[in-house]
Amino acid sequence: MRIVLSCFIALISSGLIGQQMDLRVSYGRFFSSENESILEAYFAFKGSSLTLKRDGNNNQTAGIDVRITFYHDEEIEGMESVRINVPENATEEELDMYFTHTQRLGVDPKTYEVHISISDMHNENEKYDFNFTADLKGPDKVGFSDVNILSDFKPKDDGFDLIPLLPRRDFFFGKSAEQIKFYAELYDRTAETDTARPFMIKYYIEDAQTQTPLTSLAGFKRIKEAGNTVPLLNSINIRSLPTGAYFLVMEAISQKNEVMDSRHVYFLRENPDDETPRYFEESTLDDMEGTFVDGDFNMDSIEHFVDFLTPIADFREQRTIDNLVAEGNKDKLKRFFYSFWSSKHPSDPGEEWRKYYAKVRYVNEKYNMRVLPGYQSDRGRVYLQYGEPTLVEDRKFETGTYPFEIWQYNQLKSASTRDQTDRIFVFVDREINTNRYRLVHSNADGERFNENWPRELEPGVQVGESYQDDFMRDRQNQLNRRGNFGSRATDNLIINPSSMGRYGRW
């Protein structure tokens, strides 16, 4: 059975954020049995972002109305509605907090299109619709649920209270964080005679840049007897974890030492006891005499030169760059710039800088926008961070869509994350004629993931558009007949190249 859950939120999939109402929505998948799956929808909203209104008893009220609809093969399979209220007569201080709610729904094990409609109970114009595809079929033999990252958990009589974590763009553990707390379930559907048993659940933290497991930040749980659901509620002390980007990794390992299933959760750590890198302070101006930053080196541009490094800097170096650029001390900027290149390329740092600077000049020209230089654009940043893509689909004049580009990398290498293979990036110019192509989806670690990215290509279609009425259902049927979301966005050499054996995996 599932450990009892109270209200919490975790942006397990791509985060969904309302534009005016301060709202966050996410979901988690659990597979309680072979005959039923559980979808938990998580909601968090700031009370002060809602419309406040007095009722007949002069009590101040506010809240949101939620409707969750499940579609399978274009047919409605289930619907549930709930009103989530802010406590009556909440104080100004209380209203400035996030209110959280978990809605748990049991469904048949299938793949569903899930549509969530949310509105302010006192303002019908404040309404948001979110869509996502949820695979709720469950594992055949051994598999994990989604991993929930928690702010805290506390024991109670019938289980545990799981307290919500409200992450930023990614899970972020800042100055006050001393532990990473998590909950997941492992489902064992193997037979008694299966040779996988006894097996082990292993969890650990991995450096996202070097792909190195941190063995001191790890734990395990042995599974000896057959059981449908194995709960795992635990924490890892990250007090000494340096500032940087990491993965929380969870693996189910058989007695043959084979990984039967795994989960990776990306998170960022900022450790106040491990301040942003200061190795540049070990260098003096005398140390740099005769180097590539001496002589006719342009000190007037040093702030720009340092800022150019942001796309290829790791998380700690990016924090240093932000601090140094804000401070504006040119001597410190020069020492950092020299140390950055000499530490990464000691044999010839000047030549590496010149090659990189040529790439910056290239993206500044090719991806220049009216309001930002090219290296600060999404395409420019990706090009500088990961290099030139293997394939590019450029669809400036595709019928029925905004201009868009799809980049594909056979090999993806970066100083800020682990090596990856076969990754894509989708950029869309929704502000036509600005050259400001925004990244709307990528399956690379640490990048924005959006499984419904084709919908963002269509003019006049809001992201997360729902199908709650006949008109919208007819529209979806038309789009499906045209090729799932319309146009040829998912029918091209990168997304659906049958000759290459990928068949629309993205």
Secondary structure, DSSP 4 states (H G I P E B T S, - for coil): -PPP--S-----SS-EE-SSS-EEEEEEEE--SSS-EEEEEEEEEEGGGSPPEE-TTS-EE-EEEEEEEEEETTEEEEEEEEEEEPPTT--HHHHTSEEEEEEEEEE-SSEEEEEEEEEETTEEEEEEEEEEEEE----SSEEE-PPEEESEEEEETTEEEEE----SSSEEE-TT--EEEEEEEEEE---TT-TT-SEEEEEEEEETTT--EEEEEEEEEEE-S--SEEEEEEEEE-TTPPSEEEEEEEEEE-TTS-EEEEEEEEEEE--TTSPSP-GGGG--TGGGTTSTTSTT--GGGHHHHHHTTGGGS-HHHHHHHHHHHHH--HHHHHHHHHHHHHHH-TT-HHHHHHHHHHHHHHHHHHS--SSS-GGGSHHHHHHHHH-S-SEEEEETT-TTS--EEEEEEEEEEETTEEEEEEEEEEEE-SSTTS--PEEEEE-STTS---TTGGGGGSTT--TT----SHHHHHHHHHHHHHHSSSTTTTSSTTTS-GGGT--S--
